């Protein structure tokens, strides 16, 4: 599929820019492209001279207004990797041309500027439209030739009008809580005029008087401020065939954090976040959050779950740029029940354990969270920090004793109850063992196998579970699971008693096909 658009080639193979909050910009947005074209129109080869200064011509103004009225229908994104390490990254000192401590110990003010907060790109980036008028194409092509860089001055670019191969298209449903692959700011109608006002404000016609322009000991650099009122953030979906997968949760809300959560603290920090969420919701808290239902009310298979995601785990996902975070796993209807308080979740605090800062949340599709395995590997799953059974050890299963493998398959059945189809469950008054055996049999028909289980000898069960039903003893265990046809390669899943509060998170464990077979897995 090819469409007409603007393609950006970065000769150095990197893009480097910063957002208004001074944080590293991940990818160049249509809003940044528009600003670069505005600058080119007023200072490049197409600009016209008048009254001792340059200004853009009428064709350029019409082309820029067309961009405001027609945000890109398509985006072309290559494979990219973000390097935004501002702790150990390389930096340079910048002489800002002013003096500090002028009265006591005058020194020239120098500030650190990181030079590693950039995005490495494996190819060009493009912005495309279903239709572009011929005259607009011609004007945009002339403006593109005058754009030297996109982002910082050390991020040179070559812009060209032509065909692009889109990887994303504008989402049909736009809104802050709709699940999309990526969100990008675009110019809204009036953005060109807004930038004109900023330029006039920064370039006054009347020069300052001598007294107003004299040096002051307190003087600091004052870069011109840019307005960002006339912009809109749009979502774009990946252009991929829609494949129906089994996903116990529908959405995942990721809150970036300022540090990783260790394996021993997963449950505790999940409980802390749950308490913060319920406190913000107050009396409006849904049973999907609290887990408390009125007598006789239907109970969903899965409630809203909370799972810490260390950076090492997120690196295996389809969204490695997200980094370490706290995740909310939302079932059907879960997003609507907490949408009003998402922006208010900014910090978690655990007394002597300190606090965790939460960044702005982003919403993703839970069914496609993990990156697919490569062709030479079989995807198995391992649970972190462990799995805790939901039931007591059963007397027997058929002619053999109950095992941890049976507990694991039962936990999968509890999580996937809505995806098992018809289950030959005995009468509700039948012994629990018979009902559990029927559920396990349904999971086995889906090809799921417990390949390895190992009980954990640890008296501190608070690392693995928050609360247990009366009479149930915590028995955490390690697990390697073969997914069969039931568990998708890409959906985020948690199983076990503590799956809603930091436990039982299934993480990809990819091994060569022969190794999987040697472990007893029959795919």
C-alpha positions as CSV (number, residue, x, y, z in Angstrom):
1,X,0.0,0.0,0.0
2,X,1.4,3.4,-1.0
3,X,0.0,6.9,-0.5
4,X,1.2,10.4,-1.2
5,X,3.0,12.1,1.7
6,X,6.1,13.7,3.1
7,X,9.0,11.4,3.9
8,X,11.8,12.3,6.4
9,X,15.2,10.7,6.0
10,X,17.7,11.3,8.8
11,X,21.2,11.0,7.4
12,X,22.8,10.3,10.8
13,X,20.2,7.6,11.5
14,X,18.9,9.3,14.7
15,X,16.2,11.8,15.6
16,X,16.8,14.1,18.5
17,X,14.2,16.5,19.8
18,X,12.6,17.6,23.1
19,X,9.0,18.2,24.2
20,X,7.8,21.4,25.8
21,X,8.4,19.8,29.3
22,X,12.1,19.3,28.2
23,X,11.8,15.6,28.2
24,X,13.2,13.6,25.2
25,X,10.8,13.4,22.3
26,X,10.3,9.9,21.1
27,X,9.4,10.5,17.4
28,X,8.9,13.6,15.3
29,X,5.2,14.5,15.2
30,X,3.0,16.1,12.5
31,X,2.9,19.1,14.8
32,X,6.7,19.4,14.7
33,X,6.7,18.9,10.9
34,X,4.2,21.8,10.6
35,X,6.4,24.1,12.7
36,X,9.4,23.3,10.6
37,X,7.5,24.1,7.4
38,X,6.3,27.4,8.8
39,X,9.9,28.3,9.6
40,X,11.0,27.3,6.0
41,X,8.1,29.3,4.5
42,X,9.2,32.5,6.3
43,X,13.0,32.2,5.8
44,X,13.6,29.9,2.8
45,X,13.8,30.2,-1.0
46,X,10.0,30.7,-1.4
47,X,9.9,33.6,1.0
48,X,9.2,37.1,-0.4
49,X,11.0,40.3,0.6
50,X,9.1,43.4,1.8
51,X,9.7,46.2,4.3
52,X,13.2,45.0,5.0
53,X,12.3,41.5,6.0
54,X,11.2,38.1,4.6
55,X,7.7,36.7,4.8
56,X,6.0,33.7,3.3
57,X,4.0,33.9,0.1
58,X,0.3,33.2,-0.4
59,X,0.9,29.7,-1.8
60,X,2.9,28.7,1.3
61,X,0.1,30.1,3.6
62,X,-2.5,28.1,1.8
63,X,-0.4,24.9,2.0
64,X,0.1,25.4,5.7
65,X,-3.6,26.0,6.3
66,X,-4.3,22.8,4.3
67,X,-2.1,20.9,6.7
68,X,-4.0,22.3,9.7
69,X,-7.4,21.2,8.1
70,X,-6.1,17.8,7.0
71,X,-4.1,15.9,9.6
72,X,-2.2,12.9,8.2
73,X,-4.4,9.9,7.4
74,X,-1.3,7.6,7.5
75,X,2.0,7.3,9.3
76,X,5.1,5.4,8.2
77,X,7.2,4.3,11.1
78,X,10.4,2.2,10.8
79,X,11.9,0.0,13.6
80,X,13.3,2.3,16.2
81,X,15.1,2.2,19.5
82,X,15.0,4.9,22.2
83,X,18.1,6.0,24.2
84,X,17.0,8.4,26.9
85,X,19.4,7.5,29.7
86,X,19.8,10.8,31.5
87,X,21.6,9.2,34.5
88,X,24.6,7.6,32.9
89,X,24.3,9.1,29.4
90,X,26.9,11.3,27.8
91,X,26.5,15.0,28.1
92,X,28.2,18.3,27.1
93,X,28.5,21.6,28.9
94,X,26.8,24.6,27.3
95,X,28.1,28.2,28.0
96,X,24.9,30.2,28.3
97,X,26.7,33.6,28.0
98,X,25.7,34.9,31.4
99,X,27.5,35.3,34.8
100,X,26.5,33.8,38.1
101,X,27.5,35.1,41.6
102,X,28.7,38.4,40.0
103,X,29.1,40.1,43.4
104,X,31.1,37.4,45.2
105,X,32.7,34.8,42.9
106,X,31.7,35.5,39.3
107,X,31.6,32.5,37.0
108,X,30.2,31.9,33.6
109,X,26.9,29.9,33.7
110,X,27.3,26.5,32.1
111,X,24.6,23.9,32.0
112,X,24.6,20.2,31.1
113,X,23.0,19.1,27.9
114,X,22.6,15.4,27.3
115,X,23.6,14.2,23.9
116,X,22.4,10.6,24.1
117,X,18.6,11.3,24.5
118,X,17.8,10.4,20.9
119,X,15.9,7.8,18.9
120,X,17.8,5.5,16.5
121,X,15.8,4.9,13.3
122,X,16.1,2.0,10.9
123,X,14.5,3.9,8.0
124,X,12.6,7.0,7.1
125,X,9.5,8.4,8.7
126,X,6.5,9.4,6.7
127,X,3.2,11.3,7.0
128,X,0.6,10.5,4.3
129,X,-2.8,11.5,3.0
130,X,-5.4,9.7,1.0
131,X,-5.6,12.7,-1.4
132,X,-3.4,15.8,-1.8
133,X,-4.2,18.5,-4.3
134,X,-1.5,19.0,-7.0
135,X,-0.9,22.6,-6.1
136,X,-0.5,21.7,-2.4
137,X,2.0,19.0,-3.4
138,X,4.1,21.4,-5.4
139,X,4.2,24.0,-2.6
140,X,5.0,21.5,0.1
141,X,7.8,20.0,-2.0
142,X,9.4,23.5,-2.3
143,X,9.0,24.1,1.5
144,X,10.5,20.7,2.3
145,X,13.7,21.5,0.5
146,X,14.3,24.4,2.9
147,X,14.0,22.4,6.1
148,X,17.6,21.6,7.4
149,X,16.7,19.7,10.6
150,X,13.8,18.3,12.5
151,X,14.1,18.6,16.3
152,X,17.5,19.8,17.5
153,X,20.1,21.4,15.2
154,X,22.2,18.2,15.4
155,X,19.3,16.2,14.0
156,X,19.6,16.9,10.2
157,X,16.8,15.8,7.9
158,X,16.0,15.5,4.2
159,X,12.3,16.1,3.6
160,X,10.7,15.0,0.3
161,X,7.2,14.8,-1.1
162,X,6.4,11.5,-2.7
163,X,5.0,8.0,-1.9
164,X,5.3,6.5,1.5
165,X,4.6,2.9,2.7
166,X,2.3,3.5,5.8
167,X,2.5,1.3,8.8
168,X,-0.3,3.1,10.8
169,X,-3.6,4.7,9.9
170,X,-5.6,7.3,11.8
171,X,-7.9,5.5,14.3
172,X,-11.7,5.7,13.5
173,X,-12.5,6.3,17.2
174,X,-10.6,9.2,18.8
175,X,-10.6,9.9,22.5
176,X,-8.2,9.9,25.5
177,X,-9.4,6.4,26.5
178,X,-9.5,4.6,23.2
179,X,-6.9,2.0,22.7
180,X,-4.5,2.9,19.9
181,X,-0.9,2.0,18.9
182,X,0.5,5.5,19.1
183,X,-0.6,9.0,19.8
184,X,0.8,12.1,18.0
185,X,0.1,15.8,18.3
186,X,-1.0,17.5,15.1
187,X,-1.6,21.1,14.1
188,X,-5.2,22.4,14.6
189,X,-6.8,25.2,12.5
190,X,-5.2,28.5,13.5
191,X,-1.8,27.0,14.4
192,X,0.1,28.9,11.7
193,X,-1.3,32.2,13.0
194,X,-0.4,31.2,16.6
195,X,3.2,30.7,15.6
196,X,3.1,34.1,13.8
197,X,2.1,35.8,17.0
198,X,4.9,34.0,18.9
199,X,7.4,35.2,16.3
200,X,6.3,38.8,16.5
201,X,6.4,38.7,20.2
202,X,10.0,37.4,20.1
203,X,11.1,39.9,17.4
204,X,9.8,43.3,18.5
205,X,10.0,46.0,15.9
206,X,11.1,48.7,18.4
207,X,14.5,47.9,19.9
208,X,14.9,48.3,23.7
209,X,16.4,51.5,25.2
210,X,20.0,51.6,26.4
211,X,18.9,51.5,30.0
212,X,16.5,48.7,29.5
213,X,19.1,46.7,27.6
214,X,22.0,47.1,30.0
215,X,23.6,44.2,31.7
216,X,22.1,42.9,35.0
217,X,23.8,40.6,37.5
218,X,20.6,38.6,37.8
219,X,20.2,38.1,34.0
220,X,19.5,34.6,32.8
221,X,18.9,33.2,29.4
222,X,15.3,33.7,28.3
223,X,14.4,31.6,25.3
224,X,11.2,32.6,23.6
225,X,8.2,30.7,24.8
226,X,6.0,28.9,22.3
227,X,2.3,28.5,22.5
228,X,0.9,25.0,22.1
229,X,-2.8,25.7,22.5
230,X,-3.9,25.0,18.9
231,X,-3.0,21.4,18.6
232,X,-4.9,18.1,18.7
233,X,-3.6,14.7,19.8
234,X,-4.7,11.9,17.4
235,X,-4.4,8.2,17.8
236,X,-3.1,5.9,15.0
237,X,-3.6,2.1,14.7
238,X,-1.2,-0.4,13.2
239,X,-2.1,-1.6,9.7
240,X,-2.2,-5.3,10.4
241,X,-4.8,-8.0,9.8
242,X,-7.2,-8.3,12.6
243,X,-6.7,-11.7,14.4
244,X,-9.0,-12.9,17.1
245,X,-7.1,-14.0,20.1
246,X,-8.0,-15.2,23.6
247,X,-7.4,-12.3,26.0
248,X,-8.7,-12.4,29.6
249,X,-8.3,-8.6,29.8
250,X,-9.2,-6.0,27.1
251,X,-7.0,-3.0,27.9
252,X,-3.8,-2.3,29.8
253,X,-3.1,1.1,31.3
254,X,0.6,1.8,31.8
255,X,1.8,4.3,34.3
256,X,5.6,5.0,33.9
257,X,7.5,5.0,37.2
258,X,10.7,6.5,38.3
259,X,12.1,3.1,39.4
260,X,11.6,-0.6,39.1
261,X,9.6,-2.7,41.6
262,X,11.5,-5.7,42.8
263,X,10.1,-9.2,42.8
264,X,9.7,-9.3,46.6
265,X,7.7,-6.0,46.6
266,X,5.3,-6.7,43.7
267,X,2.3,-7.6,45.8
268,X,2.8,-4.9,48.4
269,X,3.1,-2.1,45.7
270,X,0.1,-3.5,43.9
271,X,-2.0,-3.4,47.1
272,X,-0.8,0.2,47.6
273,X,-2.0,1.2,44.1
274,X,-5.3,-0.6,44.7
275,X,-5.9,1.4,47.9
276,X,-5.0,4.6,46.1
277,X,-7.4,3.8,43.3
278,X,-10.3,2.9,45.6
279,X,-9.6,6.1,47.7
280,X,-9.9,8.3,44.5
281,X,-13.1,6.6,43.4
282,X,-14.7,6.7,46.9
283,X,-18.3,5.6,46.9
284,X,-18.2,5.3,43.1
285,X,-15.8,2.4,43.2
286,X,-17.0,-0.4,40.9
287,X,-17.1,-4.0,42.0
288,X,-14.6,-4.5,39.2
289,X,-12.2,-2.6,41.4
290,X,-13.2,-3.6,44.9
291,X,-14.1,-7.2,44.3
292,X,-17.2,-6.8,46.4
293,X,-20.5,-7.9,44.9
294,X,-24.0,-7.9,46.2
295,X,-25.6,-11.3,46.9
296,X,-26.7,-12.9,43.7
297,X,-25.0,-10.5,41.4
298,X,-23.1,-12.1,38.5
299,X,-19.3,-12.1,39.0
300,X,-17.0,-11.6,36.0
301,X,-14.1,-14.1,35.4
302,X,-11.5,-11.4,35.9
303,X,-11.6,-8.0,37.7
304,X,-9.3,-5.1,37.3
305,X,-5.8,-6.4,38.0
306,X,-2.6,-4.5,39.0
307,X,0.8,-5.7,37.9
308,X,4.2,-4.0,38.3
309,X,6.2,-4.1,35.0
310,X,10.0,-3.8,35.5
311,X,11.9,-2.4,32.5
312,X,13.4,-5.8,31.7
313,X,9.9,-7.3,31.3
314,X,8.6,-4.3,29.2
315,X,11.6,-4.8,26.9
316,X,10.0,-8.1,25.7
317,X,6.7,-6.3,24.9
318,X,5.5,-4.7,21.7
319,X,6.0,-1.3,23.5
320,X,9.6,-1.4,24.8
321,X,9.8,2.4,24.9
322,X,7.3,2.5,27.8
323,X,9.9,1.5,30.3
324,X,9.3,0.5,33.9
325,X,5.7,1.1,35.1
326,X,2.7,0.0,37.0
327,X,0.0,-1.6,34.9
328,X,-3.8,-1.8,35.3
329,X,-5.2,-4.8,33.4
330,X,-8.8,-3.9,32.5
331,X,-11.6,-6.4,31.6
332,X,-14.6,-5.4,29.5
333,X,-16.2,-2.3,31.1
334,X,-13.1,-1.7,33.3
335,X,-11.9,1.5,31.5
336,X,-15.2,3.3,32.0
337,X,-15.2,2.5,35.7
338,X,-11.9,4.2,36.4
339,X,-11.5,6.8,33.6
340,X,-12.4,9.8,35.7
341,X,-9.5,9.2,38.2
342,X,-6.6,8.0,35.9
343,X,-5.0,11.4,35.7
344,X,-5.1,11.8,39.5
345,X,-2.9,8.8,40.1
346,X,0.4,10.5,40.3
347,X,2.2,9.0,43.4
348,X,2.2,5.9,45.5
349,X,3.6,5.9,49.1
350,X,4.5,3.0,51.4
351,X,5.8,4.7,54.6
352,X,9.4,3.5,55.3
353,X,9.6,2.0,51.8
354,X,9.3,5.5,50.3
355,X,7.3,6.5,47.3
356,X,7.0,5.9,43.5
357,X,6.1,8.7,41.1
358,X,3.6,7.8,38.4
359,X,3.8,9.5,35.0
360,X,1.0,10.1,32.5
361,X,-0.9,6.9,31.7
362,X,-1.1,5.4,28.3
363,X,-3.7,2.8,27.1
364,X,-2.8,-0.2,25.0
365,X,-4.5,-3.3,23.7
366,X,-4.0,-6.2,26.2
367,X,-4.4,-8.8,23.4
368,X,-1.3,-7.6,21.6
369,X,0.9,-6.5,24.5
370,X,3.8,-8.9,24.0
371,X,6.1,-9.1,21.0
372,X,5.6,-12.2,18.9
373,X,8.3,-14.9,19.1
374,X,10.6,-15.4,16.2
375,X,10.2,-18.3,13.7
376,X,12.9,-20.4,15.3
377,X,11.5,-20.3,18.9
378,X,8.6,-21.8,20.7
379,X,6.9,-19.5,23.2
380,X,6.5,-20.9,26.7
381,X,5.5,-18.9,29.7
382,X,6.9,-18.5,33.2
383,X,5.1,-16.9,36.1
384,X,6.5,-14.0,38.3
385,X,7.0,-13.8,41.1
386,X,5.2,-17.2,41.5
387,X,1.7,-18.8,41.3
388,X,-0.4,-19.3,44.4
389,X,-3.2,-22.0,44.1
390,X,-6.8,-20.8,44.5
391,X,-7.9,-24.1,46.2
392,X,-6.8,-26.6,48.7
393,X,-5.0,-29.7,47.5
394,X,-7.7,-32.1,46.2
395,X,-7.8,-35.7,47.4
396,X,-7.2,-37.1,43.9
397,X,-7.9,-36.6,40.3
398,X,-9.2,-39.8,38.8
399,X,-6.7,-42.6,39.6
400,X,-3.8,-40.4,40.5
401,X,-2.9,-37.9,43.2
402,X,-3.4,-34.2,42.9
403,X,-0.3,-32.3,41.7
404,X,0.9,-28.7,41.4
405,X,0.5,-29.2,37.7
406,X,-3.2,-29.8,38.2
407,X,-3.3,-26.6,40.3
408,X,-1.6,-24.7,37.5
409,X,-4.1,-25.9,34.9
410,X,-7.0,-25.1,37.2
411,X,-5.6,-21.6,37.7
412,X,-5.5,-21.2,33.9
413,X,-9.1,-22.4,33.8
414,X,-10.2,-19.8,36.3
415,X,-8.6,-17.1,34.3
416,X,-9.9,-18.4,30.9
417,X,-13.3,-19.5,32.0
418,X,-15.0,-17.3,29.4
419,X,-12.8,-18.7,26.5
420,X,-13.2,-22.5,27.2
421,X,-16.6,-22.9,25.4
422,X,-18.9,-25.6,26.8
423,X,-17.4,-27.3,29.9
424,X,-18.8,-30.6,31.0
425,X,-19.2,-29.5,34.6
426,X,-21.1,-31.8,36.9
427,X,-24.0,-30.6,38.9
428,X,-23.1,-27.6,41.1
429,X,-23.7,-29.7,44.2
430,X,-21.1,-32.2,43.0
431,X,-17.9,-32.4,45.0
432,X,-15.4,-29.6,44.3
433,X,-12.8,-32.1,43.0
434,X,-15.2,-33.3,40.2
435,X,-16.0,-29.7,39.2
436,X,-12.3,-28.8,39.2
437,X,-11.4,-31.9,37.1
438,X,-14.0,-30.9,34.5
439,X,-12.4,-27.5,34.2
440,X,-8.9,-28.9,34.0
441,X,-10.0,-31.3,31.2
442,X,-11.3,-28.3,29.2
443,X,-8.0,-26.5,29.6
444,X,-6.1,-29.7,28.5
445,X,-8.3,-29.9,25.4
446,X,-6.9,-26.4,24.6
447,X,-3.4,-27.9,24.6
448,X,-2.1,-26.2,27.8
449,X,0.6,-28.1,29.7
450,X,2.3,-27.5,33.0
451,X,5.8,-28.4,32.0
452,X,7.6,-27.6,35.2
453,X,6.5,-26.8,38.8
454,X,8.7,-26.2,41.8
455,X,7.3,-25.4,45.3
456,X,8.9,-22.3,47.0
457,X,10.1,-22.9,50.6
458,X,9.5,-19.3,51.9
459,X,7.8,-18.4,55.2
460,X,7.2,-14.8,54.0
461,X,4.2,-15.5,51.9
462,X,3.4,-11.8,51.8
463,X,5.8,-11.7,48.8
464,X,3.3,-13.8,46.8
465,X,-0.2,-13.1,48.0
466,X,-2.1,-10.4,49.9
467,X,-5.0,-12.3,51.4
468,X,-6.3,-15.9,51.2
469,X,-9.7,-17.4,51.8
470,X,-10.3,-18.8,55.3
471,X,-8.7,-22.2,55.6
472,X,-6.5,-21.9,52.6
473,X,-2.7,-22.2,53.1
474,X,-0.4,-20.3,50.7
475,X,1.7,-22.6,48.6
476,X,3.7,-20.4,46.1
477,X,5.4,-22.3,43.3
478,X,7.5,-21.6,40.2
479,X,5.9,-22.6,36.9
480,X,6.8,-23.1,33.2
481,X,3.7,-23.4,31.1
482,X,3.1,-24.6,27.5
483,X,0.3,-22.4,26.0
484,X,-1.3,-24.8,23.5
485,X,-4.0,-23.1,21.4
486,X,-5.7,-21.5,24.4
487,X,-3.1,-18.9,25.6
488,X,-2.2,-16.4,22.9
489,X,1.5,-15.6,22.1
490,X,0.8,-11.8,22.6
491,X,-1.9,-11.3,25.2
492,X,-0.9,-10.2,28.8
493,X,-2.1,-12.8,31.3
494,X,-1.9,-13.5,35.0
495,X,-3.1,-16.6,36.8
496,X,-3.5,-17.8,40.4
497,X,-4.9,-16.5,43.7
498,X,-2.9,-13.2,43.5
499,X,-3.4,-12.5,39.8
500,X,-5.3,-9.3,40.6
501,X,-2.6,-7.9,42.9
502,X,0.9,-8.4,41.5
503,X,1.2,-12.2,41.3
504,X,1.1,-14.9,38.7
505,X,2.1,-12.7,35.7
506,X,3.0,-14.9,32.7
507,X,6.1,-13.6,31.0
508,X,7.5,-14.9,27.7
509,X,10.0,-17.8,28.0
510,X,11.1,-18.4,24.4
511,X,13.2,-21.5,23.7
512,X,14.3,-23.3,20.5
513,X,11.7,-25.8,19.1
514,X,13.9,-28.8,20.0
515,X,14.4,-27.5,23.6
516,X,10.6,-27.2,24.0
517,X,10.1,-30.7,22.7
518,X,12.8,-32.0,25.1
519,X,10.8,-30.4,28.0
520,X,7.8,-32.5,27.0
521,X,5.8,-29.8,25.2
522,X,3.6,-30.9,22.4
523,X,2.6,-27.9,20.4
